[in-house]
Structure formats: C-alpha cells, structure tokens
Amino acid sequence: MSGSRGIWTCTTDADLLLRLAGAGLDWLALDAQHGPVDRAALPALGRALAGAATPFLVRVPAVDAAWIGAALDAGAAGVVVPSVTGPDDARRAALAARYPPLGERSWGPFAPLWGGDAPTPEAANEAVRCWVMVETPGALDTVDEIAATPGVDGLFVGPLDLSLSLGTTADALLDDTSDDGRLARVVAAARRQGIDTAGFAGTPGNARRMRAHGLDHVAVTTDAAVVAAGVRAVLAELDD
C-alpha cells in the first residue's frame, strides 16, 4: 500500500463494496468496531470481495484473537486493531495475525468453503499485515516499543479517539507540525523500525494534512461520504 489512498466503509452491502473496490482506490477497510459488520457477515463479504483487485482490511472490534483470525480467514489482507494500550496488546495482536512458528493463529480459512484456494501458512504469514492503532495515551507513550514489536507491520493513527483521549481536538492534533508533536512521534517511531504508517482522514482535506505529517497510507473518505457526494453532484448537474 505504498503511498496509498483507501476508503473506510461501514456497510455490509456487498454490491456497494464491490463498486467501491473497483472505483480506483488502493484499498478499502471494513469497520467491524463501529458498524454492522459482524462475524456472521464476514464470510459473505469475504466471498464477494475475493475476486476484487482491490484488497480489503478489517478493523476488528478489539484486541481479540478470535476476531483477528476470523477477519483473516475471510480473506482480509490485514487487520487494523484498535484499543491498543501498550506493547502487550500489540504483541497479542501480532501473534493472533500469524500462524506458528511466528504466531498463534489457528488454521481455518474460509475460501475452501466456496471452492476457492487457501494460501499456505507460510504464504499467509508473508502476506498478512497487522496494523495496530495509536489512539490511546498508553499507545502514544510506548509507541517506540509498539513499533519494535515483532509482527507489527504498521502504526495506524486514529485521530478522533487519540484527540479525545488526550483532551484535545483532531484539528489541533493535525495542526501540530512541531518536531515533537504527537503525529511526528508516531511517524518517527515507525521510521526507526522500518514499518509503515497509516491513518483515518475521512476527507481529502484531512488526508492532505496527514500526508504533510509523513503518513504513508490514508483513508481519504468513507462510503457514506462518497454516496452523499454522488447525490449532490447529480442534483447539482440537474439544476444547471
């Protein structure tokens, strides 16, 4: 996902997700923390997206090995793990994302259930990406240790929850361009370990601000925003 642009989704509508997957973005994320994507929906969504050229990630509800495994079993290219409060949480997430000997993931991919092929454990371990969210004071305070955790492939900034937990605003977080600013600390920690950074922007404007901080991969919009913008564009054209 080098220098990539993604879309954040909170829908279980497979047809909409397929259209978004073919719209030119680099990846899409299914939100199972703040949305209707549950364990029952995962197999159907994974099957629908299996043939899409655009990879999908799943933000799981918590640092939960069963959920991390299920998301990857459904065909997700990676997981975004919220509620990380320190290195121990990061370690648990990383172990849940990979098969032994690198981790503790249990074998059970969904693809064979619909006639697809499952990668070997070795190939899956190589391909998977485990993103841990930096959105708590504990994660920010120990960001260097988290970044150095084996199996953590990237740091994913959640600016809304991070700003709430710090008693500030997302705008203040994004506007702080000092060398010791919060976002600068996250990016620097990732760079020291040679791993990537990502974040939820939600709008193109915020995406540009995140890029200015050096974040590699950004969710530039949401499914709801795209649908609303499309309706406004149609109505504006009608009124011309």
N, C-alpha and C positions, 0 to 999 in steps of 0.2 A: 504494500500500500504506500509506496514511496511518494511523498508529496501529494497525497490523495484527498479526494473530496467524496464524502459519504452523505447518506441521508438517514435520519433517525425515524423509526416507524413504531407506531403503537396500535397496529391493526392486525387482525387475523384474516383479513380478506386476501386470499391467495392471488386472485386475479389482479388486484391493485398492486400487490407486492411484485408480481411478475412484470407489470408495466413499469413500475419504478426501477426494477432491476435492469430493464432494457432501455432506460432513458438517458444513459451516458454517464452516470455517476460511477465511482470506482468501487463502492461497497454500500451495503445497507445494513442497518442494525435493527434487530427485533428487540423491543423492550419488554422483558418479562418481569421487570420490577415495578414499573408504573404503566401497566397496560394489560389488555385481556389475554396476552399470550401466556397460556398455562401449559402444564405438562401434557394435557390431552390434545392441545393444538399443535404441539411440536412435530409429531410425525407427519401430519398433513402438510404443514408449512415446509418441512424439510423435503418432503417428496415433491412438492410443487416447485421448489427452488433448486432442486438437484440438477436440472439441466440448464439453469441460467448461467450466463457467462460471468455475471457479477456475483462475487462471494458475499455471504451474509455472516454477520456476527450475532450473538445473542448476549444481551445484558441480562444476566441471571439475577434472581431476587436478592441473593446474599452470598456470603462465603459458604457455599453449600456444595459438598462433593457430589451428591446425587443430582442436583440441578446442573452442575457443570458437566458431568458425564452425559446427562440426557441431552443437553444442548449440542454437544459434540457428536453424540450418537445420531442426532437428527441431521447431521451434515454441516453444521456451522464450521466456518473456517477458523473461528476463535471465539473466546468468551471475554466479556467485559464484566469484571467482578466488582460490585460496589461494597460499601460498608467495611472497607479495609481500614483497620485502626493501627496497624503496625506490621512489623516483619513476620510475626507468627501467622497472621491472617494471610499475608502474601504467600508464605510458604505452603499453607494449606491449599490455597487456590492453585498454585503451580503444581503441586503433587496430584491434585484431582484432575488436572488437564492432560496428563501424560500417563501412558502405560508403563509398567515395570520394564526395565530397571530404573527408569528416570522418574517414575511417579507411582501413583496408586490407582489410576483409572481402571475401572472394570470393563471387560470386553463385552460389547453388545450393540454394535452399530445397527441402525435401522434399515440401511439401504438394502440388505438382502431380503427384507420383508416385502419389498415391492419389486424384487427382481433385479436390483442394482448390485454393483460390486462394492465391497468394502476394502479400504486400503489395508495394507499390512500394519501391524502395530508399529513397526519401525518407520514406515512412511507417514503414518499418522502423527507420530511423535515429532517428526521433522517438520511437518506442515503446519501443525496447530500453533495458534498464537494466544497466549494468555496475557490479557491486559488487566492490570489492577488499577482501580480508580483511586486517585488522590482527591479526597473530598472531605476529609476529617482532619482536625488538628493533629491527631496522633500520626496519621499517614504523612502529613507535611513535615512534622518534626523528625520523622525517621525515614525520610524519602531516600536518603543515600543507602540505607540498609535495605529498603524495599527494592530499590533498583538493582542492588547486588544479589538479590535472591535468585538462586538457580531456578530456571524455568519461567521466570517472569520476563516476558518478551517486550513489554512496553508499559508506560505510565499513561493513564487516561485521566485527564482533568475533568472533573465535574464542577464547573464554576459556580453553579447555583447553590448546591449543597455546601461546597467549600466556603463560599462567602457567608452563607447562613451560619455555619459552624464557627466562623471567625468573627461574627458580629459586624460584618461589613456588607457591601453590595457587589454584585457581579460586575457592575460598571467600574467600581473602584478597583477591583481585582484586575480587570483588563487594562485599566488606565495606568496602573503602576508599572512603569517601564524601568525602574531602578535595577541596578545590578543585583541587589539583594531582595528584590520583590518576590512574592510567593511563586508566581509562574516562572520567574527566572531560576529559582531554586529547583523547581521540578525539572526544567529543561537541562540545567547543568548536571543534575544527578544522573539523568538518563544518558547524557553525552559521555559522562565519565565511565559508564558501564557499556557503552556502545549499543544501547537499546533505543527504541523509538518512543515518541511522544504523540499523544492524540488528545482531542478534546471535543466536547459538545459546544457548538456555537449557536446553532438554531436559526441564525440569519446570516446572509452574506456579509453584512457589515461586521458582525461579531467574528465571523470567520477570518476576515482580513486582519482584525485586531489580534486574533490568536496567532495567525501566521507571522505577524510582526514580532511576537514573542519567541518565535522559533519552533512552534509546534508543527510536527510533521504532517499529521493527518487530522482532518477536521470534519465533523458532521455539520455541513453547511446549512441544512434545512431539515424540515420534518415533513412527514406525509400530509399532516393536516394543513401545514402552510402551503405546500405545493398545490393541493386541491383548491384551497381558498384563493390562491393567486391565479390559478387557471380560470376559476369562475369570474373573478374580477376582470381578467383580460378579455374573456368572451363578452361580458357585459359592456366593457369599455369599447370594444370593437363594434358592438351592436349600436351603441349610442353615437358613434362617429358620424 
